[in-house]
Amino acid sequence: MILPMYCDLHTHSTASDGADPPEVLPRLAKEAGLSALALTDHDTTEGLQGCAKACGKHGIAFVPGIEVSADTHAVLPKRDPSLPQLGTLHILGLFVRHDDPKLADIHGRMKHARDTRNPAIVEKLRELGLRIEYREVQALAKEQGTHIIGRPHIATVLIEKGYVKSVQDAFRKYIGQGAPAYVRRDRLDPVEAIDAIHHAGGLAILAHAVQARCVDDDELEHFIASLKRMGLDGIETRHSDHPPEVVTKLTALAERLNLLTSGGSDYHGSRKAVALGSQRVPMSVYERLRERTG
């Protein structure tokens, strides 16, 4: 009997905000029964070489990737201001070159944006009466071996101090979009993000479409169709935030717009209650994407 083969095309490591080093992920993927793995850290390719080497050791097909933060409002600039606030726009780059200069430029710019934003968030928390110092956030990130400090680190400090019960609670109460200590950081124009991914030889895939917070199916289709005109190659249909009805909707939308499909868990290790390989994405998805890269 031939056993089914699966891939996970959306994971994170300590090179951004994951809990596991890039060199450890392939072993975990093997234990999870995966045959292919993509490392898609936020705005950086720093972990790709180490993960690629470990994938070779464990017999896992490796997909070098990145997850780039882009500006949602650049896609829907004329949205009715009376509607709820737009969410986030993240674009996965799959099969990218780790040493591409345009991706390196993105890494530098986004790191600077985070380094400016994080202290501002902590300052807002202090204004709200929470006793927190930015040096505590820096110390936590250093202790965990993560290369990029982000809001999850701030959330973890808030948990340790007893202000919140979980990372999700921290985002909801204090540091998520619309919360009192939220600070918006600079994001790339989606055209620039997609062009950089293409320059690196990769495919540009819309990640977790539900997080854009489109108000209805018509706006969602307009949103994705607009991204396609900007050069988008595909949609991540299977994701830990996508219930079955959303997977079905996005799959049909991808077919209608002639876009590729992808899927992954968005694994962050212990930082997020999502298991590696949990989406059971068939290897045929990996094969189709690999073929498209030529």
Backbone hydrogen bonds in HBPLUS format (Angstrom, degrees):
<---DONOR---> <-ACCEPTOR-->    atom                        ^
c    i                          cat <-CA-CA->   ^        H-A-AA   ^      H-
h    n   atom  resd res      DA  || num        DHA   H-A  angle D-A-AA Bond
n    s   type  num  typ     dist DA aas  dist angle  dist       angle   num
A0283-MET N   A0005-MET O   3.06 MM 278  5.60 142.4  2.21 138.1 132.2     1
A0035-SER N   A0006-TYR O   2.75 MM  29  5.78 173.1  1.76 169.9 168.2     2
A0007-CYS N   A0281-VAL O   2.80 MM 274  5.43 150.3  1.88 152.8 162.7     3
A0008-ASP N   A0036-ALA O   3.13 MM  28  6.49 147.9  2.24 137.9 146.1     4
A0038-ALA N   A0008-ASP O   2.91 MM  30  6.32 149.7  2.00 158.8 155.7     5
A0009-LEU N   A0263-GLY O   3.15 MM 254  5.80 154.5  2.22 138.2 141.3     6
A0266-ASP N   A0010-HIS O   2.77 MM 256  4.86 141.5  1.92 145.5 147.9     7
A0040-THR N   A0011-THR O   2.87 MM  29  5.54 162.0  1.90 148.4 154.5     8
A0012-HIS N   A0267-TYR O   2.83 MM 255  5.92 140.3  1.99 156.4 167.1     9
A0016-SER N   A0013-SER O   3.08 MM   3  5.97 169.2  2.09 122.0 125.3    10
A0018-GLY N   A0013-SER O   2.73 MM   5  4.01 147.8  1.83 133.8 122.5    11
A0014-THR N   A0020-ASP O   2.97 MM   6  5.64 135.7  2.17 126.7 131.4    12
A0147-HIS N   A0014-THR O   2.84 MM 133  6.30 152.0  1.92 166.7 174.5    13
A0019-ALA N   A0268-HIS O   3.05 MM 249  6.00 136.8  2.24 117.9 129.9    14
A0024-VAL N   A0021-PRO O   2.96 MM   3  5.37 154.0  2.03 114.0 122.2    15
A0027-ARG N   A0024-VAL O   3.13 MM   3  5.67 124.3  2.46 114.5 127.1    16
A0028-LEU N   A0024-VAL O   3.28 MM   4  6.62 160.5  2.32 153.3 159.2    17
A0029-ALA N   A0025-LEU O   2.79 MM   4  6.05 148.8  1.89 152.7 163.0    18
A0030-LYS N   A0026-PRO O   2.90 MM   4  6.14 154.0  1.97 146.4 152.6    19
A0031-GLU N   A0027-ARG O   3.02 MM   4  6.31 159.0  2.07 147.8 153.0    20
A0032-ALA N   A0028-LEU O   2.95 MM   4  6.15 134.1  2.17 137.2 149.7    21
A0032-ALA N   A0029-ALA O   3.13 MM   3  4.96 126.2  2.43  90.3 104.7    22
A0034-LEU N   A0029-ALA O   2.95 MM   5  5.30 167.7  1.96 155.3 152.1    23
A0033-GLY N   A0030-LYS O   3.06 MM   3  5.22 160.5  2.10 106.7 112.1    24
A0061-ALA N   A0035-SER O   2.94 MM  26  6.17 165.2  1.96 149.6 144.9    25
A0037-LEU N   A0061-ALA O   2.86 MM  24  6.31 153.6  1.93 168.4 176.8    26
A0063-VAL N   A0037-LEU O   2.80 MM  26  5.95 150.2  1.89 153.0 151.2    27
A0039-LEU N   A0063-VAL O   3.33 MM  24  6.72 143.9  2.47 158.0 164.4    28
A0065-GLY N   A0039-LEU O   3.00 MM  26  5.38 123.1  2.33 158.4 157.6    29
A0067-GLU N   A0041-ASP O   2.94 MM  26  5.66 153.8  2.01 139.8 135.2    30
A0043-ASP N   A0067-GLU O   2.76 MM  24  5.67 158.9  1.81 138.3 145.7    31
A0048-LEU N   A0045-THR O   3.16 MM   3  5.58 165.4  2.18 118.6 123.1    32
A0051-CYS N   A0047-GLY O   3.13 MM   4  6.21 159.3  2.17 153.0 159.3    33
A0052-ALA N   A0048-LEU O   2.86 MM   4  5.94 157.5  1.91 150.8 157.3    34
A0053-LYS N   A0049-GLN O   3.10 MM   4  6.29 160.5  2.13 148.0 152.1    35
A0054-ALA N   A0050-GLY O   3.19 MM   4  6.39 160.6  2.23 143.4 148.4    36
A0055-CYS N   A0051-CYS O   2.87 MM   4  6.07 148.7  1.97 148.0 157.1    37
A0056-GLY N   A0052-ALA O   3.10 MM   4  6.39 154.6  2.17 147.4 153.1    38
A0057-LYS N   A0053-LYS O   3.21 MM   4  6.55 149.8  2.30 141.7 149.7    39
A0058-HIS N   A0054-ALA O   3.08 MM   4  6.36 146.0  2.20 144.9 153.3    40
A0059-GLY N   A0055-CYS O   2.90 MM   4  5.90 108.4  2.42 142.8 159.6    41
A0060-ILE N   A0055-CYS O   2.88 MM   5  4.77 167.3  1.89 141.5 142.1    42
A0059-GLY N   A0056-GLY O   3.43 MM   3  5.17 159.2  2.47  95.4 101.3    43
A0095-PHE N   A0064-PRO O   2.79 MM  31  4.99 121.9  2.13 140.7 158.2    44
A0096-VAL N   A0064-PRO O   3.00 MM  32  5.65 152.9  2.08 140.2 141.5    45
A0066-ILE N   A0093-GLY O   2.99 MM  27  5.08 131.1  2.24 136.2 146.2    46
A0093-GLY N   A0066-ILE O   2.75 MM  27  5.08 163.6  1.77 151.1 153.5    47
A0068-VAL N   A0091-ILE O   2.86 MM  23  5.19 173.3  1.87 146.7 144.5    48
A0091-ILE N   A0068-VAL O   2.87 MM  23  5.19 165.0  1.89 150.5 154.2    49
A0070-ALA N   A0089-LEU O   2.87 MM  19  5.41 169.5  1.88 169.2 165.9    50
A0071-ASP N   A0188-LEU O   2.75 MM 117  5.73 143.1  1.89 171.5 165.3    51
A0074-ALA N   A0071-ASP O   3.23 MM   3  5.58 150.0  2.32 105.2 113.6    52
A0075-VAL N   A0072-THR O   2.97 MM   3  5.61 156.9  2.03 116.6 123.8    53
A0076-LEU N   A0072-THR O   3.40 MM   4  6.81 151.7  2.48 145.5 153.4    54
A0083-LEU N   A0080-ASP O   3.05 MM   3  5.75 167.2  2.07 122.4 126.5    55
A0087-GLY N   A0212-ALA O   2.90 MM 125  4.19 169.4  1.91 119.0 115.5    56
A0088-THR N   A0211-GLN O   2.86 MM 123  5.70 133.2  2.08 140.3 136.8    57
A0207-ALA N   A0090-HIS O   2.96 MM 117  5.49 166.6  1.97 154.9 155.0    58
A0092-LEU N   A0205-ILE O   2.71 MM 113  4.93 153.3  1.78 165.7 157.8    59
A0205-ILE N   A0092-LEU O   2.81 MM 113  4.93 167.4  1.83 148.6 153.0    60
A0094-LEU N   A0203-LEU O   3.01 MM 109  5.21 158.5  2.06 143.5 148.9    61
A0203-LEU N   A0094-LEU O   2.90 MM 109  5.21 153.3  1.97 143.9 151.8    62
A0097-ARG N   A0200-ALA O   2.87 MM 103  5.19 136.0  2.07 132.7 146.6    63
A0100-ASP N   A0097-ARG O   3.36 MM   3  5.57 159.5  2.41 116.6 114.4    64
A0104-ALA N   A0100-ASP O   3.06 MM   4  6.33 151.0  2.15 148.4 157.5    65
A0105-ASP N   A0101-PRO O   2.95 MM   4  6.18 146.6  2.06 141.7 150.1    66
A0106-ILE N   A0102-LYS O   3.07 MM   4  6.36 153.2  2.14 141.8 148.5    67
A0107-HIS N   A0103-LEU O   2.95 MM   4  6.22 158.3  1.99 147.7 153.4    68
A0108-GLY N   A0104-ALA O   3.09 MM   4  6.40 159.9  2.13 147.4 151.4    69
A0109-ARG N   A0105-ASP O   2.99 MM   4  6.24 163.7  2.02 152.8 157.1    70
A0110-MET N   A0106-ILE O   2.86 MM   4  5.96 168.8  1.87 159.7 162.6    71
A0111-LYS N   A0107-HIS O   2.94 MM   4  5.98 150.9  2.03 145.0 153.2    72
A0112-HIS N   A0108-GLY O   3.10 MM   4  6.26 156.7  2.16 142.1 148.0    73
A0113-ALA N   A0109-ARG O   3.04 MM   4  6.31 151.1  2.13 140.8 149.0    74
A0114-ARG N   A0110-MET O   2.94 MM   4  6.21 155.3  2.00 145.8 151.6    75
A0115-ASP N   A0111-LYS O   2.85 MM   4  6.04 161.5  1.89 151.1 156.8    76
A0116-THR N   A0112-HIS O   3.07 MM   4  6.25 132.7  2.30 139.9 151.0    77
A0117-ARG N   A0113-ALA O   2.96 MM   4  6.12 154.6  2.03 143.7 151.2    78
A0118-ASN N   A0114-ARG O   2.89 MM   4  5.86 179.4  1.89 161.0 160.8    79
A0120-ALA N   A0117-ARG O   2.96 MM   3  5.16 118.1  2.35 102.3 118.8    80
A0121-ILE N   A0117-ARG O   2.97 MM   4  6.33 146.3  2.09 154.8 165.4    81
A0121-ILE N   A0118-ASN O   3.13 MM   3  5.17 121.8  2.49  97.2 111.2    82
A0122-VAL N   A0118-ASN O   3.09 MM   4  6.44 163.3  2.12 155.0 158.8    83
A0123-GLU N   A0119-PRO O   2.91 MM   4  6.13 153.6  1.98 144.4 151.9    84
A0124-LYS N   A0120-ALA O   3.07 MM   4  6.31 150.8  2.15 140.9 148.1    85
A0125-LEU N   A0121-ILE O   2.95 MM   4  6.30 153.5  2.03 150.1 157.8    86
A0126-ARG N   A0122-VAL O   2.95 MM   4  6.25 152.2  2.02 148.1 155.6    87
A0127-GLU N   A0123-GLU O   2.99 MM   4  6.29 148.8  2.09 143.2 151.8    88
A0128-LEU N   A0124-LYS O   3.06 MM   4  6.37 130.9  2.31 138.0 151.0    89
A0128-LEU N   A0125-LEU O   3.07 MM   3  5.03 131.6  2.31  93.1 106.6    90
A0130-LEU N   A0125-LEU O   3.07 MM   5  5.56 160.6  2.11 150.6 144.7    91
A0129-GLY N   A0126-ARG O   2.95 MM   3  5.08 156.6  2.01 104.2 111.3    92
A0136-GLU N   A0133-GLU O   3.03 MM   3  5.45 141.4  2.18 106.7 117.1    93
A0137-VAL N   A0134-TYR O   3.01 MM   3  5.12 122.4  2.35  99.4 113.8    94
A0138-GLN N   A0134-TYR O   3.00 MM   4  6.37 160.3  2.04 154.8 160.2    95
A0139-ALA N   A0135-ARG O   2.92 MM   4  6.04 154.4  1.99 140.2 147.1    96
A0140-LEU N   A0136-GLU O   3.07 MM   4  6.22 153.2  2.14 139.7 146.4    97
A0141-ALA N   A0137-VAL O   3.05 MM   4  6.33 163.8  2.08 152.5 156.1    98
A0142-LYS N   A0138-GLN O   3.00 MM   4  6.22 159.3  2.04 148.8 154.6    99
A0143-GLU N   A0139-ALA O   2.92 MM   4  6.08 156.1  1.98 145.9 152.7   100
A0144-GLN N   A0140-LEU O   2.95 MM   4  6.20 148.7  2.05 149.0 157.2   101
A0145-GLY N   A0141-ALA O   3.03 MM   4  6.13 115.3  2.46 135.9 151.5   102
A0146-THR N   A0141-ALA O   3.15 MM   5  5.46 145.3  2.28 154.7 155.3   103
A0145-GLY N   A0142-LYS O   3.19 MM   3  5.07 147.5  2.30  95.7 105.4   104
A0153-HIS N   A0150-GLY O   3.05 MM   3  5.69 138.9  2.22 115.8 125.4   105
A0154-ILE N   A0151-ARG O   3.03 MM   3  5.02 113.5  2.49  97.5 113.5   106
A0155-ALA N   A0151-ARG O   2.84 MM   4  6.14 160.2  1.88 157.8 164.0   107
A0156-THR N   A0152-PRO O   2.93 MM   4  6.14 149.5  2.03 140.2 147.7   108
A0157-VAL N   A0153-HIS O   3.11 MM   4  6.43 154.9  2.18 147.3 152.8   109
A0158-LEU N   A0154-ILE O   3.05 MM   4  6.37 154.8  2.11 148.1 155.4   110
A0159-ILE N   A0155-ALA O   2.95 MM   4  6.29 143.6  2.08 144.6 155.0   111
A0160-GLU N   A0156-THR O   2.95 MM   4  6.24 162.3  1.98 150.5 154.7   112
A0161-LYS N   A0157-VAL O   3.00 MM   4  6.23 140.5  2.17 144.2 154.5   113
A0163-TYR N   A0158-LEU O   2.95 MM   5  5.34 143.2  2.09 165.9 162.7   114
A0162-GLY N   A0159-ILE O   2.95 MM   3  5.10 156.1  2.01 106.2 113.9   115
A0170-ALA N   A0166-SER O   2.98 MM   4  6.30 149.0  2.07 144.7 152.9   116
A0171-PHE N   A0167-VAL O   3.01 MM   4  6.36 157.8  2.06 154.3 159.5   117
A0172-ARG N   A0168-GLN O   2.94 MM   4  6.14 162.0  1.97 148.3 153.7   118
A0173-LYS N   A0169-ASP O   2.91 MM   4  5.99 162.8  1.94 149.8 154.2   119
A0174-TYR N   A0170-ALA O   2.84 MM   4  5.53 157.7  1.89 142.8 150.2   120
A0175-ILE N   A0170-ALA O   3.07 MM   5  6.29 161.4  2.11 139.3 144.9   121
A0176-GLY N   A0171-PHE O   2.71 MM   5  4.08 137.2  1.89 125.1 121.5   122
A0181-ALA N   A0174-TYR O   2.78 MM   7  5.18 144.3  1.90 148.6 156.0   123
A0179-ALA N   A0176-GLY O   2.90 MM   3  5.35 162.4  1.93 138.1 140.7   124
A0182-TYR N   A0179-ALA O   3.18 MM   3  5.45 166.7  2.20 117.8 119.6   125
A0192-GLU N   A0189-ASP O   2.95 MM   3  5.36 120.7  2.31 110.2 124.3   126
A0193-ALA N   A0189-ASP O   3.08 MM   4  6.44 155.9  2.14 152.2 159.8   127
A0194-ILE N   A0190-PRO O   2.90 MM   4  6.05 166.0  1.92 151.1 154.2   128
A0195-ASP N   A0191-VAL O   2.89 MM   4  6.00 160.7  1.93 146.3 152.4   129
A0196-ALA N   A0192-GLU O   2.96 MM   4  6.08 153.6  2.04 144.3 151.0   130
A0197-ILE N   A0193-ALA O   3.13 MM   4  6.39 155.6  2.19 145.5 151.6   131
A0198-HIS N   A0194-ILE O   2.97 MM   4  6.24 162.0  2.00 152.8 157.7   132
A0199-HIS N   A0195-ASP O   2.81 MM   4  6.00 151.4  1.89 145.2 153.9   133
A0200-ALA N   A0196-ALA O   3.07 MM   4  6.31 137.5  2.26 138.3 148.7   134
A0200-ALA N   A0197-ILE O   3.12 MM   3  5.14 128.0  2.41  94.1 107.6   135
A0202-GLY N   A0197-ILE O   2.92 MM   5  5.27 155.9  1.98 154.4 147.1   136
A0201-GLY N   A0198-HIS O   2.90 MM   3  4.99 157.5  1.95 110.5 113.4   137
A0233-ASP N   A0204-ALA O   2.82 MM  29  5.20 153.3  1.89 144.8 153.4   138
A0234-GLY N   A0204-ALA O   3.19 MM  30  6.53 138.9  2.37 150.9 150.6   139
A0206-LEU N   A0234-GLY O   2.90 MM  28  6.30 161.8  1.93 146.2 142.4   140
A0236-GLU N   A0206-LEU O   2.83 MM  30  5.81 152.6  1.91 163.4 161.5   141
A0211-GLN N   A0208-HIS O   2.99 MM   3  5.87 157.4  2.05 126.2 131.8   142
A0212-ALA N   A0209-ALA O   3.11 MM   3  5.75 168.2  2.12 118.7 122.3   143
A0213-ARG N   A0210-VAL O   3.07 MM   3  5.65 160.8  2.11 114.9 120.8   144
A0220-LEU N   A0216-ASP O   3.03 MM   4  6.29 158.0  2.08 150.1 157.0   145
A0221-GLU N   A0217-ASP O   2.94 MM   4  6.14 159.4  1.98 148.2 152.8   146
A0222-HIS N   A0218-ASP O   2.96 MM   4  6.19 160.2  2.00 147.7 153.5   147
A0223-PHE N   A0219-GLU O   2.79 MM   4  5.94 155.8  1.84 148.9 156.1   148
A0224-ILE N   A0220-LEU O   2.98 MM   4  6.25 164.7  2.01 153.1 155.7   149
A0225-ALA N   A0221-GLU O   2.82 MM   4  5.90 162.2  1.85 150.6 156.6   150
A0226-SER N   A0222-HIS O   2.91 MM   4  5.97 150.4  2.00 143.0 150.6   151
A0227-LEU N   A0223-PHE O   3.14 MM   4  6.44 152.1  2.22 141.0 148.3   152
A0228-LYS N   A0224-ILE O   2.89 MM   4  6.22 148.1  1.99 146.8 156.2   153
A0229-ARG N   A0225-ALA O   3.10 MM   4  6.43 152.0  2.18 143.5 149.9   154
A0230-MET N   A0226-SER O   3.22 MM   4  6.55 128.9  2.49 133.7 147.1   155
A0230-MET N   A0227-LEU O   2.98 MM   3  4.92 131.9  2.21  93.8 107.9   156
A0232-LEU N   A0227-LEU O   3.00 MM   5  5.48 166.7  2.02 136.8 134.4   157
A0231-GLY N   A0228-LYS O   2.87 MM   3  5.01 156.3  1.92 105.4 113.2   158
A0260-LEU N   A0233-ASP O   2.95 MM  27  6.10 170.1  1.96 147.3 144.0   159
A0235-ILE N   A0260-LEU O   2.87 MM  25  6.27 151.9  1.95 147.9 149.0   160
A0262-SER N   A0235-ILE O   2.86 MM  27  6.09 139.5  2.03 146.1 146.7   161
A0237-THR N   A0262-SER O   2.92 MM  25  5.98 134.0  2.13 146.0 147.4   162
A0264-GLY N   A0238-ARG O   2.98 MM  26  6.15 154.4  2.04 147.3 148.2   163
A0242-HIS N   A0239-HIS O   2.91 MM   3  5.21 164.7  1.94 116.8 121.5   164
A0246-VAL N   A0243-PRO O   2.92 MM   3  5.43 131.6  2.16 116.2 129.0   165
A0247-VAL N   A0243-PRO O   3.10 MM   4  6.44 156.8  2.16 154.1 161.3   166
A0248-THR N   A0244-PRO O   2.97 MM   4  6.23 161.2  2.01 152.0 156.4   167
A0249-LYS N   A0245-GLU O   3.05 MM   4  6.19 156.5  2.11 136.4 142.9   168
A0250-LEU N   A0246-VAL O   2.84 MM   4  6.03 168.6  1.85 157.1 159.3   169
A0251-THR N   A0247-VAL O   2.93 MM   4  6.00 152.9  2.00 146.9 154.6   170
A0252-ALA N   A0248-THR O   3.07 MM   4  6.26 160.9  2.11 148.0 152.5   171
A0253-LEU N   A0249-LYS O   2.97 MM   4  6.19 151.3  2.06 143.0 151.8   172
A0254-ALA N   A0250-LEU O   2.84 MM   4  6.02 153.7  1.91 145.3 151.9   173
A0255-GLU N   A0251-THR O   3.08 MM   4  6.33 154.5  2.15 143.8 150.4   174
A0256-ARG N   A0252-ALA O   2.95 MM   4  6.17 156.7  2.00 146.0 152.6   175
A0257-LEU N   A0253-LEU O   2.93 MM   4  6.09 151.0  2.01 147.7 155.0   176
A0259-LEU N   A0254-ALA O   2.77 MM   5  4.74 170.7  1.78 143.6 146.9   177
A0258-ASN N   A0255-GLU O   3.29 MM   3  4.98 157.1  2.35  95.6 102.1   178
A0272-LYS N   A0269-GLY O   3.33 MM   3  6.19 174.2  2.34 124.7 126.1   179
A0274-VAL N   A0272-LYS O   2.73 MM   2  5.51 141.4  1.87 104.2  93.0   180
A0278-SER N   A0275-ALA O   3.11 MM   3  5.24 152.8  2.19 132.2 128.3   181
A0280-ARG N   A0277-GLY O   3.18 MM   3  5.76 164.5  2.21 118.9 123.6   182
A0285-VAL N   A0282-PRO O   3.03 MM   3  5.77 153.1  2.10 118.5 124.5   183
A0287-GLU N   A0283-MET O   2.92 MM   4  6.26 164.7  1.94 157.2 161.3   184
A0288-ARG N   A0284-SER O   2.98 MM   4  6.08 156.8  2.04 141.7 147.1   185
A0289-LEU N   A0285-VAL O   3.11 MM   4  6.34 161.4  2.14 150.3 155.0   186
A0290-ARG N   A0286-TYR O   2.88 MM   4  6.08 163.2  1.90 156.5 161.8   187
A0291-GLU N   A0287-GLU O   2.94 MM   4  6.09 156.6  2.00 147.1 153.3   188
A0292-ARG N   A0288-ARG O   3.13 MM   4  6.35 148.5  2.23 139.8 147.8   189
A0293-THR N   A0289-LEU O   3.25 MM   4  6.61 137.9  2.43 144.0 154.1   190
A0293-THR N   A0290-ARG O   3.20 MM   3  5.35 132.9  2.43  97.4 109.4   191
A0294-GLY N   A0291-GLU O   3.08 MM   3  5.39 148.8  2.18 105.2 114.7   192
